[in-house]
Amino acid sequence: MELTVTHLYPQVVRADRAQTLRFELSDKRIDASLLKVKVIPMEKYDIQHTDYHINEIYRYPFEELRQEKNGVFAVDHTFNGEQRHNVRVYYDDKLIGRLHVYSVADDLAKLNCYKGDTHLHTNCSDGEGTPFEVACAYREIGCDFIVITDHHKYWPSVQGQEEVNAVTDAFTVIRGEEIHNMDMGYFHIINMAGTTSVNEIIETNDAYVQEQVDKILTERDFTGLSDPRSAAFRIFVANEIRKGGGVAILPHPFWHIGEYNTQTEEVIYHFRHGDYDALEVLAACDYQNNGSNLQELLRVEMIADGIKVPVVGSSDAHYALSRKTNGLFGIQFTLVFAESPEEIPAAIKDERGVAINRTDDVIFHAVGRYRYAKYARFLMAEYFPTYTKLTEKHAAAMAAKDAIALRETEATIEAFKKEFFACR
């Protein structure tokens, strides 16, 4: 059997302080004197390149190793700055393992990474599966939270939250809805984490809606927009979401049937005035990726113009159970860095969300602030493949409402997290 490294832990460590790495081999019957390790930083390094070669393998020294019980080997190292590091393990001068570690500063070390979807549907509107069944489907693919956003309906998210909370506190359903117009322009707006339904206000209190829209029209300058009343209605919706403590998300503005859902000038106008809290920059209902690509490009220009544009990615999945392609289930989602599930909405507003488009465990695209996006890329490659295998079992326990299996799988997940993240 070829000798390989079977296990390295932890893989996330504190930056700029001594940390201990441990690894195990596929065969414990070896000559420990032939084992060597190098740690090579990816972007911030003290050993500078020379004029004649840049081969980092030769520039870095071997680390001092010690053997611990049960064939576990340990190395102490101070990881420089916030970055990824290559860990190369050699036996008898042959490379037997190339692994990776990420070092984080103290403030990032306090934050957990939550994978979730901020826009999806159940059979309470035009989707497939009950709110509880959909929650189990998302847990199966490694999600920690979802926002149920059925068309015109808020109550399915309440039902889903209550049903999941009755089974487990290891998965979070956030209340939400997808809000639509009545007669003031074609649009979709996501209410994430609001405590009240804006759809209900629109559909039952037309006098109040018209009064508020008229008021906005007198307060704002809508020069350059083709439909000021429609823009004012969007602002009204965002205001009502925030009154309920929610996050106002503009979903798939360049998703189209015959024309784009939102005109470019409107997107810029609303983010310039802070009307929305986040942009659904990667939206899986856009099968050809044309809209998502344009949304990302427009975001870059808005940021260059001094406009704050927090992001999310979502599936807009309507078929979470059968995995049909209408809404690319599990392909596009958001990683959020927050201290707790309760802080997820605030973290998204604070630009600690990263939109992800995943092809597989090797190929994925991340959009967000550089610091969080590069950490997210590391976690996508190193953490989530194993984590998802564990949540598959947790999802099965959820679906069966098996209390014993839930306790066992949750304990296994927590043990894995504790081992992977030295900073926890």
N, C-alpha and C positions, 0 to 999 in steps of 0.2 A: 504494500500500500504506500502511495506517495505521501510523504510527510507534509502536513499543512497546519496552519493555524485555524483552530475551530471556533475560538471564542476570544473576543477582546472586550474588556470593560474597565472603567466606564468609557463612553464615547463622547460625552459632553462634560467638560471640566471647567474650572475657574481659570481665568487668564491671569498671568503674571504672579503665580504662586506655585509652590511645589505641589505636584499631584502625583498619585501613584496609579500607573496602568498595570493591569494584569491580563495575561493571556494564557490559553491552554492549547496543547498540540494534539493532533490526531493519534500520536503514538507517544506514550510517556516513557518508553524505554530508549532513551537517547543519551548521548554524551553531552551534558550541559555545557561543557567547555567549548563546544563547537557552535553554540547558539549565540547570535548577535542581533542587536536591534539598533535602528536609526530612527530619529524623529525629525521630519523635514517640514518646516512651515511653508505654507503656500504663497503668502503675499507680503508678510512683514518679517524680514529676516535680518540678522546681525552679520552673517558671513556674506560679504559682498561678492558679486561676480568679478572675475578677473578679465583681463583684455583678451585672453586666448581661449577660455572655455567657460561654460556656464553650467556644467554638469553637477547638479545638486547632490547626486548620489555620493560623489567623491569628496565634496566639500564639507560634508557633515560627519562628525565623529560618531563612533559607536557609543551607545549608552552603557552604563554599568548595570548588569543584570543580577538578580538574585532568585534562587529557586525557593518557592514556598511549598507547603505540604500539598499532597495529591497532584503533583506534576504541574502546579501553577507557577508561572514565572512573572516576576514583577520588575518594573523599572520606575524610578522616580525622575520626574522631569518638570521643569518650569516652562509652561507654554506661553509664548510671547504674543500678547495682543489678542484681539478678537478675530479669529480666523480658523480655517481648516488646516490640519496637519496630516501629512502622510506618515504612517508608521510602517517601516519596512523590517521584516523579520527574516534573518538568514540562518541557515544551518549548513555547516561545512562550506561556507561561502556561496551557497545556492539560495536564491530568493524563494522562500516558502510562504510568504504572506505579505500582502500589501493592503493595509487597512487604514482607516481614517478616524481622526478625533477632531472635535471642534471645541475651541476655548472661547468662553463668553465672559464679558465684563459683569460686574456685580449686579447692575440693574437688570440686565437681560437674564441673568441666572435666576432671578426671582420669578420669572414669567414661565408659565406652562404653554405648550403649543397645543391648541385645540383645532382639530380638523372639522369642518362643517360646511353646510350648504344653506345659503340664505334665500333660496327661491326654489320652491318645489310644490307639487300638487298631489292631492289624494282623490279618492272617489267621491269626496264631498263636493267637488266641482267637476273638472273634466279629466281627472287623473285615474290611477289604478291603485286599489288597495286602501284600506282604512287608515286613518292617521297612525294607529298603533303598528299596523303591518308595515307601513312606509318607514316608520322610525326604526323598526327592526332591520329593514333592508339597508338603511344607511349605516346602522351600527355594524352590519356585516362587512362593509367595505372600509371600515376604519374610522368612521366619523364619530366625533364626540358630541356634536350638537347639530340640530337642524332648525330652520325656521319654516314652519308650515304656512304657505302663502296661497291658499285657494282663492280663485277668482270671486270677488264680491263677498267673500265669507271670512269672518274672523273666528267664529265658533269652532271650526274644526281644529284650529291650533290649540284652543282651550281644552278640547276633548283629548287631543293627543298628549298634551302636557300632563293632564290629570292621569291618563291611563299609564303613561310611562313612569310618572312619579310613584304610582302605586306598586310598581314592580322593582325599580332600581333608581338610585341616585347617581349612577356612573355614566348616564347618558342624559343629555339635556335637550328638551324640546322648548324652543322659544316661541312665544306667541307672535302671530303675524297675519298678514293678509295681502293680497294683490288688489290694489285700489284702481278702479276704472271710473271714467267720466260718465255723466248722464247725457249732457248735450253741449259740452264746451270743449270739443277737440278730442282727438283720439290719443289716449295715453295709458300707460301702466305705471304705477308707483308702488314700491314695496314699503309697507309699514312693518318694521322689525322691532319687536319688543314693546310696542305700544300697549298701554293698559286698556284702551278702548278701541272700538271699531270706527274707522273713518268712513268705510263703505256704508255703514248704517246711518251715519249723519247725512251723507249725500243722498241716500235713498229715502229718507224719512223726514228731512227738515230742509226742504228746498228754499224756504224763505230766508233761513239763516245763511245758507250757502250763498245765495244771490247777494245778500246784504254784505257778506264778508268779501266776496269777489269785487263788488262795486267799490268797496272801501280800498282794497288793494289797488284797483285801477286809478284811484285818485292820488295814491301815495307814491306810486312808482312811475319812473320814466321807461316806457317800453319802445322807445325809438329803435327802429331796425328790425323789430319782430313783425312777422306777417299777421299774427293773430294774438293781439294783446290780451283778449279776454281768456283765451285758452291758457296763456302763460300765467295770468292771474289766478286761474282755477288751480293750476299746478302748485302755485305758491300757497294757496289756501290749504290744499291737501297736506303739503309739507308742514305748515303751521299747526294743523290739527294733529298730525303724527307727533310732533314735538310736545304739544300740550299733554298728550298721553304718555310722555316720557319715552317715546320711541325714536328710532333711527329712520330717517327718510332716505331711501335708496332709489336711484334712477336705474331701472333695469333695461338691458338691451336696447339703448336708444337707436341703434342702427340695425336692429332686427327689422326685416321688411317682409311684407306680402306683395304690395305693389309700389310702396314707397317706404322710406325710413320712418320708424315709429316717432322719432323726434328730429326736428331740423337742427343742423349743426349750430346755427346762431342761437337757438333756444338752449342747447346744452351749455354752450359757453356762457350765455347770459345767466342761467340759473346757478352755475357753480361760481361765477364771478360775484354774485350777490349772496352766496352761501345758502341758497335755498335747499340744497340737498346735502346730506351728510356723507354720502358715498356714491360712487359710480360702479355699476356692474360692468366692469371692463372686459371680463371674459364671460360670455353668455353662450351656453351650449345649445340654445335653440337655433343658433346661427350655424348651420351644418357646414357651410363652405368657408367659415372663418373670416369672411369678408368684413362683416360688421365688427367682430371682436378686434380684428386688425386695425380698422379705422378708429374704433374707440380708444385703443391703446395709443395710436398716433396722435389723436386729438388731445388725450390726456397729457402727453409729453409737451405739446404746444401750450396747453393751459398752464402747466407748471412753470414753463419758461416765462410765461406772462405773469407769474406771481400768484396764480390761483391755486388754492389748496384742493386736491382731488384725492381723498381716500378711496380705496378700491375694495371690491369683493369679486369673487368668481362664483358662479353658480350653474347648476345643471338645468334649471327650469324643467326638471323631469316630470313627465306625466305618466311614465310607465316604469316605476321603480321596481315592480315585482317581476315583470317579464323581460326587463332590460331592453326594451325596444329603443330604437334610435331617436324617437321623438322626445328630445330632451336627453342629452348624452349622459345618462346616469353614471356617476362615478368618474367621469372624465374631467369635469371642471368643478372646482370647489374653492374654499377659502381656508387658509391657515391663519389663525389668530393667536397672537401672543398676549396673554392676559394672566393675571394672578389667580382668577377663579372663573368658572362659567358665568357667574353673575356679572362679571366685568367685560364680557365679550362685546356687547354693544358699544360700550364706551371705548374699548380698545380699537374697534373699527373706526370710530370717529377720530381717534388719535393717530390714525395711519399706522396701526400695528397689525393690519390685515394684509395678507399676501394672496393674490389671485393665482390659482394654479390651473394649468392645462396639462393633464397627464396622459402620455401615450403608454408608458410602462414604467418599470422601476428604474430605468436608465434614462429615458427620454421624457423630459417635462419642461414646461415653460412657466416661469414665475414673473409676476408683475406686482410691483410695490416698491416701497422705500428700500434702497440698496441694502442697508444693514439687515433688515428683516428678511428680505428676499434671498440673500445669499445663505443665511442660516436655514431658511425654509428649504432651500435646495439640498443642503446637507441632510436635513431630517427626512426629506422625501426619499433619498437614496439609502440612508443608513438606519433610520428608525421605523418608518412606516411599513416596510415590507414585513418585518417581524410583528409589529404591533397589530397589523391587519389580520394576521393569522390568529392572534389571540382574541381580537374582537369578533371574529367569525364564530368562535365558540360562545362568546358572551351573548351574541345576537341570538344564537339558537336557544340559549337559556332564557333570554328575554321572551322569545316567541312562545316557549313552552311554559313560561311563568314558573320555572323550576327554582325554588328558593335556594336549595342546596347547590345546584350547579351555578347559580348566580354568585353565591358567596365564593365558591372555588375559583371561578374564572376571574372575578374581580380581584381576588387576592393574588392570582398569578400575574395579572396585568400590573398591579401596583408593585410587585416584586421586580418585574421587568423594568419598569420606569425607574425604580430606585437604583437598580444596577446600571442602567444606561446613562442616567443623569447624575453625575457626582455632585452637582450643585443643588439637588433637591434636598 
